[in-house]
């Protein structure tokens, strides 16, 4: 950091303004984005810097119109699955509780954190598919640029899903805690289904304009 200038906390920022480098010491927060190793402002507002539990400085821009929210350990978040492989699922965190984030944050759901039992036998493809909307709990951070999530609790897991080949926007209906079915095509697919949908999820998803419509609570 000796050769790179970091803007002073409290400074007035405008969109596109370079704030600092992005590395193991500085991480982008709300109101900012990362591009080619640097952190830039996306809002007009005041520069804010806070250290997280890993002593990483989170660089953010606060605006009166956009409250500053960061996922923290223990929070229940709404996320959308983007990638699934044999070891984990990647996702974008869209909401913390009922609050919609200014920008999505990247999350990881490791196979051992997907279910509470038989962790060594969990198949991520039988739990989640890209496009699924899930509820997860944030675990303590172990990496700078990723939030680690868990869906091991009964109340966490898939809340909105569309079967492969189903019509656009037709959500599947839970048949059990491990299977969902498309009401149009009657196609069944395995999922790690959330047992309870919080009251605030419908409002949060409406604000996000997610195309799939949530089913009623089981």
Residue pairs with C-beta under 8 A, 6 or more apart in sequence:
1 21
1 25
1 26
4 20
4 21
6 19
6 20
6 21
6 26
7 13
7 17
7 18
7 19
7 20
7 47
8 47
9 47
9 48
9 49
10 46
10 47
11 46
11 47
12 44
12 45
12 46
12 47
13 19
13 41
13 43
13 44
13 45
13 46
13 47
13 61
14 41
14 44
15 41
15 42
15 43
15 44
16 40
16 41
17 40
17 41
18 38
18 39
18 40
19 32
19 38
19 39
19 40
19 41
19 47
19 59
19 61
20 26
20 38
20 39
20 59
21 37
21 38
21 39
22 28
22 34
22 37
22 38
22 39
23 37
24 56
24 144
25 56
25 57
26 39
26 56
26 57
26 59
27 52
27 56
27 57
27 58
27 59
27 144
27 145
28 34
28 39
28 58
28 59
28 60
29 48
29 50
29 58
29 59
29 60
29 68
29 70
30 60
30 61
30 62
30 66
30 68
30 69
30 70
30 101
30 102
30 103
31 41
31 42
31 43
31 45
31 60
31 61
31 62
31 63
31 66
31 68
31 102
31 103
32 39
32 40
32 41
32 42
32 59
32 60
32 61
33 39
33 40
33 42
33 103
34 40
39 59
41 47
41 61
42 61
42 102
42 103
43 61
43 63
43 66
43 102
44 63
45 61
45 62
45 63
45 64
45 66
46 61
46 62
46 63
47 59
47 60
47 61
48 59
48 60
48 61
48 62
48 68
49 57
49 58
49 59
49 60
50 57
50 58
50 60
51 57
51 58
52 58
52 141
53 73
53 140
53 141
54 141
54 144
56 144
58 70
60 68
60 70
62 68
66 102
67 99
68 102
69 96
69 99
69 101
69 102
70 96
70 105
71 77
71 93
71 96
71 105
71 138
71 147
72 138
73 138
73 139
73 140
73 141
74 137
74 138
75 96
75 97
75 137
75 138
76 96
76 97
76 135
76 136
76 137
76 138
76 156
76 198
77 93
77 94
77 95
77 96
77 97
77 107
77 135
77 136
77 137
77 138
77 147
77 149
78 93
78 94
78 95
78 133
78 134
78 135
78 159
78 201
78 204
78 205
79 91
79 92
79 93
79 94
79 107
79 133
79 134
79 135
79 136
79 149
80 91
80 92
80 94
80 131
80 132
80 133
80 134
80 210
81 89
81 90
81 91
81 128
81 129
81 130
81 131
81 132
81 133
81 134
82 90
82 91
82 92
82 130
83 89
83 90
83 130
84 90
84 124
84 125
84 128
84 129
84 130
85 124
86 111
86 123
86 124
86 125
87 110
87 111
87 124
88 108
88 109
88 110
88 111
88 124
89 108
89 109
89 114
89 124
89 127
89 128
90 106
90 107
90 108
90 109
91 106
91 107
91 108
91 109
91 134
91 136
91 149
92 104
92 105
92 106
92 107
93 101
93 104
93 105
93 106
93 107
93 147
93 149
94 100
94 101
94 104
94 204
94 208
95 101
95 201
95 204
95 205
95 208
97 200
98 198
98 200
98 201
98 203
98 204
99 204
100 204
100 207
100 208
105 147
106 145
106 146
106 147
107 136
107 146
107 147
107 148
107 149
108 143
108 146
108 147
108 148
108 149
109 128
109 134
109 136
109 148
109 149
109 150
109 151
110 148
111 119
111 122
111 123
111 124
112 119
112 120
112 122
113 139
113 148
113 149
113 150
113 151
113 152
114 122
114 124
114 127
114 128
114 150
114 151
114 152
114 192
115 122
115 127
115 151
115 152
115 192
116 152
116 153
116 154
126 178
126 190
126 191
126 192
127 151
127 157
127 158
127 190
127 191
127 192
128 134
128 158
128 191
128 192
129 161
129 164
129 189
129 191
131 161
131 162
131 212
132 158
132 160
132 161
132 191
133 158
133 159
133 160
133 161
133 205
133 210
133 212
133 214
134 151
134 156
134 157
134 158
134 159
134 194
135 151
135 155
135 156
135 157
135 159
135 194
135 197
135 198
135 201
136 149
136 150
136 151
136 156
137 149
137 150
137 151
137 153
137 156
138 147
138 148
138 149
139 147
139 148
139 149
139 150
140 148
141 147
141 148
142 148
150 156
151 157
151 192
151 194
154 177
154 195
154 196
155 194
155 195
155 196
156 194
157 177
157 191
157 192
157 193
157 194
157 195
158 180
158 191
158 192
158 193
158 194
159 194
159 197
159 201
159 214
160 171
160 205
160 210
160 212
160 213
160 214
160 215
161 171
161 172
161 180
161 189
161 191
161 212
162 168
162 169
162 170
162 171
162 172
162 182
162 212
163 172
163 180
163 181
163 182
163 185
163 187
163 188
163 189
164 187
164 189
165 185
165 187
166 172
166 182
166 184
166 185
166 187
167 184
167 185
168 211
169 211
169 212
169 213
170 182
170 183
170 184
171 212
171 213
171 214
171 215
172 180
172 181
172 182
172 183
172 189
172 191
172 215
173 180
173 181
173 182
173 183
173 215
174 180
174 191
174 193
174 215
174 218
175 181
175 188
176 193
177 192
177 193
177 195
178 190
178 191
178 192
178 193
179 188
179 189
179 190
179 191
179 193
180 188
180 189
180 191
180 193
181 187
181 188
181 189
182 188
195 218
196 217
197 214
197 217
201 214
202 214
205 214
